[in-house]
Amino acid sequence: MQAPRDEAAKLEEQRKLIEFHVIGNSLTGPVNKQTMLWLIGLHNVFSHQLPEMTKEYISQLVFDPRLIARITLFCFDLNRKHKTLALIKEGRPIGGICFRTFNSQGFSEIVFCAVTSNEQVKGYGTHLMNHLKDYHIRNNILHFLTFADEFAIGYFKKQGFSKEIKLPRAMYQGYIKDYEGATLMHCELNPRIVYTEFTAVIRRQKEIVKKLIDMRQKEVRKVHPGLTCFKEGVRSIPVECIPGLRESGWRCAARQTRVVRAGDRDEPAEPEALAHQLRNVLHAVTTP
């Protein structure tokens, strides 16, 4: 059975080789040196992996400390602070997802998502997104929106995103920035799922189903001795009495019967009655 995409990343996390931290800048409280160094590292990752974005724009969002009031035609937003889920390996960020949460609207916008090029195809992207999903479920936010370019659509589809937007347009219009040439995608989270454990649960379920199938096949493949009742003069037996038939999954279908009343022109339901009627017809047409 093929291992899930995030299996290797989960093992590295269990061995403390990688860590995940939600971090952000602040003007209202102290920001420790480690967090600031990680933010600088994330800025470099996003700048290298997303060359179509200007460094100034990336800086504006990654280092966003603002608590501002913004009034537009569509919304009044009191908290426009961005945060980033950072993937840390050997003390430095190798990937991250920058997002902004709109608590009043019940969704988060994913702004940047990237893993440094030499650490890709290791399941980090999937595990990173699963951590972000669990973080949002704990905070009662069950929807993601993002604008994906043509190179990112495949990744987001694998993470459960769809081009079909289930949120009402009024919920997000004016809150998120439109990106030219990008496709808006949506992901709805299931609060009953722990996404970082999801692939392990599915894999375990597949193993259980496979064992049940193997057990069933062993029962079906059992060889039964042949029937000897016919040698003893028995002309017929009920089908359900054949050894092993029920064990193979066969079920006796209920016989359909009909009540035949006098004058009823419909054909009788029982084969014996039908045969008797046909014999009468044959006798009538052959008698001179």
MARVEX-385457 format. One record per residue (C-alpha): x, y negated, z negated. Coordinates in steps of 0.001 Angstrom, whole numbers, plus 500000, padded with zeros to 6 digits. Each point is the difference from the previous one (the first is absolute). Layout:
// MARVEX-385457
XYZ;...
This chain:
// MARVEX-385457
500000500000500000;501410496629501044;500888497716497091;498017496730499681;501652496824501277;500525498601496504;501253503215498378;503698499043500072;499278496494498692;497951501407497108;502850502315499031;502429497073500049;497675498013497747;499740502914497561;503807500158499887;500151496222499350;501821499378503281;497387497470501108;497667497674498085;496942497908500796;499341496578498465;497362497332500645;501851496690499798;499438496345500821;501273496501499425;498556497661497363;500061496352498975;497999500530496821;502360502513498389;503628501114500133;501139502258502843;502901502228499038;503127500236502108;499294503585501085;496591499075501411;501443497037501889;502757502173501488;497403502541501096;497900497246501614;503063498813501920;500689503575501106;496385500430501121;500234496764501964;502996501461501844;498180503292500698;496932498226501398;502154497606502057;501944502844501634;497055502336500576;497495497316501060;502001497770502373;496841498437501451;499390498317496622;502050496898499213;502201500084496911;498280496858498745;496585501659500141;501289503144498264;501603497851497279;496759498097499523;498071503199499234;502596502168498244;501031497185497643;496454498609499701;499606498755496388;497033497772500675;496833499542498052;498146497603502258;496535498918500913;499301500362503703;496776498783501551;499126500936503576;496865500301502021;499641503599498847;501385500409496507;501199498545496743;503002501997498816;501506499285496575;502674502687499986;502041500526503111;502953501787498482;501732502766501925;501507503066498385;502228502717501389;500159503706499234;503734500648500149;501654503335500765;503299500045498094;502840502420500732;503413499819498344;499032496678498459;499068498216503220;496754499690501991;499818502139503130;496354499300500781;496876498294498816;496443498865500636;499172496336499492;496311499432499278;497544497409498781;496925500943497971;496668498204500223;498311501190496817;496743498159500670;499719501703503407;501109503454498853;502853500495502469;503725499496500508;501703498846503163;503197501842500888;502306497372501472;503340501805500436;500823503704499913;503469501294500814;502711502512499114;503598499321500956;500960501783503230;502574502432498557;497471501251497410;497099500664502361;498446503389500882;500467501191496412;496413499616498804;500704496726498196;497377498068501970;497218502448499132;500974500233496334;500300496216499808;496465499555501338;498648502672497636;501495498143497026;498367496801501242;496621501763500248;500252501341496435;501016496546498737;496925498424501588;497618502672498737;501256499360496460;499147496332500585;496580500791501515;500865498786503518;498787502542502559;500647498397503399;503090499157502061;500124497786503064;503020499434502196;500925498712503432;502139502673501689;502072499469503120;500180502672502701;502993501687498337;498339500240496568;496533501259500991;501149503645499989;501445499709496494;496872498394498586;497753502615501621;501993502725498224;499394498137496723;496217500045500456;499506496627501697;497476499557502793;499165497366502591;496391500318498837;499557497257497390;497421501060497411;500212496798497969;497491497287500959;501733497286501994;498887497379497477;502068501794497331;503338499288501684;499498497315502638;502030496956499038;501880501870497287;502582501806502127;502303498634502663;499449501059503616;503072501217501869;500092499642503764;500408503311501825;499290502067496869;497085502314499202;497963499658496818;499794503318498126;498128501076496881;500460502698497362;497427500895497344;501353501671496856;498292502823498139;500233499327496238;499774503742499238;503266500749501816;503507499664498575;501739499286503288;503537500734498803;498795503533499147;497599500393502915;502252501974502364;501037502362497191;496342500687499153;499120500645503654;502989502305500377;498989501960496894;496433500304501291;501300501358503318;502091502582498143;496965501120497969;497806500277503110;502719502007501775;500221502431497063;496213500404499964;500026500725503744;502787502567499543;498046501706497206;496873500066502153;501879501436502965;501381502811497844;496438500934499027;498821499883503620;502924502097501237;499191502826497580;499426503254501946;496852501898498996;499390503695500750;497670500753502891;496299500728499536;499196503697499414;496248499704499467;499231500609503684;501615503452499825;497502500805497276;497038499305502250;499293496368499108;498852498208503151;500445496403498814;501004497914497007;499521496298499193;502796497886501440;500723498458496598;500901503466498658;503089500270502207;503023499824497627;502044496806500312;497449498093502067;498873497692497209;503589499501498833;500887498667503460;497485497180499572;497023501508501853;496591499047498666;496686501580500902;497744497535501778;496451499952498668;497641501757502406;497399497671501412;496485501442499887;496701498657501181;496475500882499019;498021501226503016;496278499380499814;497218501461502097;499678498183503296;503507498551499722;501501500057503486;503537499332498775;502331502965500170;500460501941496747;503061499227497941;500905503643499154;501850502060502657;497848503096499268;496793498076500619;501421498527503196;500998503459501250;496506501331499256;498413497146501933;502276500572502999;499152503713500025;496305499122500115;500590497638502921;502025502650501850;497309502609499409;497317497621501274;501768499233503296;501002503603500735;496645501642499235;497960500501503220;
